[in-house]
Amino acid sequence: MASFEEIMNKPASEIQPPPAFPVGTYHCIIDGPPEFVKSSQKGTDGVRFRYRIMSPLEDVDQAAYMEGQVAGKTIQDDVWVTDGSAWRLKDLLVENLGISENLTMKQQLMEAPGKSVLVKLKHQISDDGKRVFHRVESTARA
């Protein structure tokens, strides 16, 4: 990984946006404690998870996976939490990560780091149509 100094000394013509990871399902682990975030558009509270990619499943293009050097990289996923959507966070924590539903959600979040999960990625085009991003489509129990 390049240092800040190395990046600052690169010609701007060499700086490119990272490519989107190939679509499909990945075996991941929760990388570190989830963090609390707010949506920049509506100010909705949420929880940000980082999924570290351990390996691709059979629905991932293996050549694109190897070419993109995706192994070990992380996927960021924000789960927005409102009264009407808290069930999605519960589903992730209880159904997909196997954390006891007898705990509070804050306690469950403290149990999440290091847990295995399957993460299915899709591609999404940026609003200006110039870039393709990978986004979490769904998660499942590993």
MIBAZA-366531 format. One line per field, with one value per residue (C-alpha): residue number from 1; x, y, z. Coordinates in steps of 0.001 Angstrom, whole numbers, plus 524288, in hexadecimal, padded with zeros to 5 digits. Layout:
# MIBAZA-366531
num	(NUM, ...)
u	(X, ...)
v	(Y, ...)
w	(Z, ...)
***
This chain:
# MIBAZA-366531
num	(1, 2, 3, 4, 5, 6, 7, 8, 9, 10, 11, 12, 13, 14, 15, 16, 17, 18, 19, 20, 21, 22, 23, 24, 25, 26, 27, 28, 29, 30, 31, 32, 33, 34, 35, 36, 37, 38, 39, 40, 41, 42, 43, 44, 45, 46, 47, 48, 49, 50, 51, 52, 53, 54, 55, 56, 57, 58, 59, 60, 61, 62, 63, 64, 65, 66, 67, 68, 69, 70, 71, 72, 73, 74, 75, 76, 77, 78, 79, 80, 81, 82, 83, 84, 85, 86, 87, 88, 89, 90, 91, 92, 93, 94, 95, 96, 97, 98, 99, 100, 101, 102, 103, 104, 105, 106, 107, 108, 109, 110, 111, 112, 113, 114, 115, 116, 117, 118, 119, 120, 121, 122, 123, 124, 125, 126, 127, 128, 129, 130, 131, 132, 133, 134, 135, 136, 137, 138, 139, 140, 141, 142)
u	(80000, 80556, 8088D, 8027E, 80F5B, 8100C, 8021A, 804AD, 8108B, 8090F, 804FE, 7F646, 7F539, 7F8F2, 7EE02, 7E245, 7D617, 7D653, 7CE83, 7C218, 7C3A7, 7BD82, 7AF2A, 7ABD9, 7ACE9, 7B8D0, 7BC23, 7BFDE, 7C28E, 7BE2C, 7CA89, 7CAEA, 7C000, 7B496, 7B3EB, 7A85F, 7A613, 79C2B, 79707, 79C21, 78F3B, 784C0, 78C85, 7879F, 78F34, 795BD, 7A031, 7ABE7, 7B16C, 7BE4A, 7BEA9, 7CC3A, 7CBFC, 7D150, 7CD7E, 7C408, 7B910, 7B64B, 7AD6C, 7B8FC, 7C0B9, 7CD7A, 7D5E5, 7D096, 7D26A, 7E0BB, 7E32D, 7DD4C, 7E558, 7D910, 7DD58, 7DF17, 7D89F, 7CD12, 7BF35, 7B85C, 7A9CF, 7A0EF, 79491, 78B04, 78379, 77601, 76A3F, 76562, 7725E, 778CD, 7748A, 77EE7, 789C2, 783F3, 78374, 791D6, 79608, 78D5F, 78A80, 79706, 7A13D, 79AE3, 79B38, 7916A, 784F1, 78453, 78EA4, 78BFD, 78FB8, 79B51, 7A00C, 79E0D, 7A656, 7B174, 7B09F, 7B149, 7C006, 7C632, 7B945, 7B7EC, 7AD93, 7AA79, 7A994, 7A35E, 7A7FE, 7A129, 7A593, 79F9E, 7A213, 7A55F, 79B54, 7A368, 7A4BC, 7B399, 7B70E, 7B2D8, 7B30C, 7B15A, 7A681, 7A1CD, 79565, 7933D, 799BB, 797BA, 79CB2, 7A9EA)
v	(80000, 80D38, 81744, 824C6, 82A85, 820E0, 82410, 832C4, 83128, 829A9, 83094, 832CA, 82B5D, 81EE7, 82026, 817B8, 813F8, 8060C, 7FC41, 7F652, 7E8B9, 7DDEA, 7DB1D, 7CEE9, 7C943, 7C9F9, 7C362, 7CEAA, 7D1BA, 7DDC6, 7E60C, 7ED95, 7F38E, 7F963, 8082C, 81144, 81A54, 8243B, 824FB, 83117, 832C4, 83106, 8305A, 82280, 81B22, 80E9B, 8048F, 802D7, 7F52D, 7F1B7, 7E434, 7DEAF, 7D5B7, 7C837, 7C0F6, 7C165, 7B7A1, 7B0E7, 7BBD5, 7C569, 7C68B, 7C064, 7C6DF, 7D464, 7D14C, 7CDD7, 7D926, 7E2F2, 7DD97, 7DDC6, 7D413, 7DACA, 7E770, 7ECF0, 7F049, 7FB2C, 7F9CB, 80372, 7FE3D, 80958, 807EE, 80DB2, 808A9, 8028C, 7FCD5, 7F805, 7EA3D, 7EA2F, 7EC80, 7E1FE, 7D8A6, 7DAF0, 7D965, 7CDEA, 7C646, 7C89E, 7CA02, 7C0D4, 7CA56, 7C7F7, 7CFD9, 7D06C, 7DB29, 7E981, 7EE14, 7F594, 7E909, 7E193, 7EB83, 7E942, 7DAAA, 7DCC1, 7DE73, 7D220, 7CB85, 7C50E, 7C952, 7C782, 7D463, 7D555, 7E0D5, 7E795, 7F2A5, 8002C, 80B56, 818A5, 8238B, 82A07, 81D23, 81DC0, 81319, 805AC, 80281, 7F5D0, 7F5EC, 7EBE0, 7E59F, 7DC40, 7D4A7, 7C6A5, 7BD3D, 7B77F)
w	(80000, 7FC18, 8066D, 806A2, 801DB, 7F670, 7F284, 7F313, 7EA31, 7DFA5, 7D32F, 7D381, 7C69C, 7CDF9, 7D801, 7D480, 7DC26, 7E12D, 7D92A, 7DEAA, 7E457, 7DC19, 7DEE2, 7E671, 7F40B, 7FCE4, 809B3, 812AC, 820DE, 82846, 8288E, 8353C, 83D1E, 83596, 8368B, 83819, 82C6B, 82764, 8198E, 81296, 80B5D, 815C5, 8225F, 82508, 82F70, 82B62, 82DD4, 824C4, 82340, 81CC5, 816B0, 813E2, 80808, 80B17, 7FE9D, 7F32D, 7F14B, 7E462, 7DF3A, 7DEAC, 7D1FC, 7D697, 7CC1D, 7CF91, 7DE02, 7DC0C, 7D2B2, 7DC33, 7E797, 7EFF5, 7FA8A, 807A8, 80374, 80AD7, 8071A, 80E62, 810FB, 817E2, 81E3A, 820D2, 82D76, 82F68, 836C1, 82A23, 825B0, 83250, 82E8A, 823CC, 82DA0, 8366B, 82ACB, 827EF, 83616, 839FE, 82D8D, 825F2, 830B1, 83A7B, 845E9, 850D7, 84F9F, 85E7F, 85E31, 85B83, 84E01, 853B3, 85A2C, 84D8D, 8462F, 84FD9, 84CA1, 83DDA, 83B48, 835E2, 83287, 8252C, 81B7D, 80D1C, 805BE, 7F84A, 7F013, 7E4D8, 7DC0C, 7DC77, 7D307, 7D8D4, 7D79B, 7CCFB, 7C58F, 7C572, 7CF57, 7D385, 7E20D, 7E966, 7F383, 7FD40, 7F7E5, 8032A, 80E1A, 812AC, 81CE4, 81946)
***
